Amino acid sequence: MLSLDSPVAKFAPWLIVATLVVTSAVGISQSSSGQSEAGDFGGDFPSFYGAGSIVLDGHGEDLYDVELQQQVQSDQFEDGGYLYFAYPPYTALPYAGLAALPYNAAFVLHTILAVAALIGAVLAFRPFARGMLDGRTRLGIGVAASLAMYPVLRSVLGGQNATFTLLLLVLVARFDHEDHAMATGLAAAAMLFKPQFGVLVILVLVVARRWRATAWAIGGAAALFGAGVVVAGSNWLKTWLEAVTAFGDENLQVNGELMVSMVGWIQNQFGTDPWTYVLAGGLLMALGIPIAIGLVTKRWTEIPWYAVAPLVVLAAPSALYYDTAMLLVTIAVAAAWFAGIRTGIAAAAVVVSWTQIAAGSLGWSPLFIPLVVIAAMLAAGAGRPRANRLLAETQTSVDP
């Protein structure tokens, strides 16, 4: 059996990560035209790069104009194709910095930053891992195993931002664990770059009566609103909500098989009749109420972010399969709890994550099933003292 102290074990995980990043960087930089289709090199990045270009050119008030978005993405798509940018205008600000670079260079840098965010998330998680991520070798194995999960890999190589969401969620958990209210609140506010997740995380802070953290989160949200005004004008919220509403139906038609949110998956299967909202709401209440009761009654000594993560994904109005990257928090805690079978847990998570490649044939995301099962198991165990004890045992501080 290979020792963790051997040179191969020390460097192999990092070599895998580096090879993946370099390969993707070389592949995109050698593309003569930079043209791409969603899912190839560049993936969804043209949407973000295009939005950044609009803001960089000073046309933020027209950010949600379909023809303008199509125009700025014309270099990446043939035949008038484009990917709609439906995020709030303040989310386009960091992409304006990337848009100052040529497309290929911007995508390479974005890929590197996405991997850096994953590494940062694994590092920040170490106090919850009961020594599982101590040392560079174990840390490298953790990063490589995380990157091997299909949603994470596709997000990194497809120009998406799931690892940034994961990093912020882990930082919220870490800062909350260490009772840093300001940092907790600001990290939660930063998650509003994807409002469907940020709002839910802030709601968890409210339910758990983290009033100081909530106050900082509201302050951070106000700052982001101000940034939106600077980018897109004082009427940006109304304009954005109209754009998101119009985009929602089209997004379900185009990306239905990628949906893992409760309402998105159900509506992809059964249509958008009003009863689908009732069904989705009822199922979400059944999964969320036990955990909410535990938070309100202080049954947990700390917020069980490992249990919150799957609920956030399910409860979001729109969540695609790569957003299940947030479940790395849940998987890692499970591996820390059950050290004797942690390798099996990690291997099973990786294998199950790759079932998403069957979504095209099935017409729906198979990752929705384990997501619901995990959430149901956590809800069923929410009232048991063992859940509280295991969380307390897991959250043993170590040197970062």
Protein Blocks (a to p, Z undefined) as FASTA:
>chain_A
ZZfkbmklmmmmmmmmmmmmmmmmmmmmmpmnlpacehiahijmmmmmmmmmmmmnopmm
mmmgmklmmmmmmmmpghhiacddfbdfklmmmmmmmmmpcfklmmmmmmmmmmmmmmmm
mmmmmmmnnomlgcjklmmmmmmmmmmpmklmmmmmnopaklmmmmmmmmmmmmmmnopa
klmmmmmmmmmmpmmlmmmmmmmmmmnopaklmmmmmmmmmmmmmmmmmmnojklmmmmm
mmmmmmmmmmmmmmmmmpcbfklmmmmmnojafklmmmmmmmmmmmmmmmmmmmmnomaf
bdcfklmmmmmmmmpmbdcfklmmmmmmmmmmmmmmmmmlmmmmmmmmmmmmmmmmmmmm
nopafklmmmmmmmmmmmmmmmpmklmmmmmmmmpcddZZ
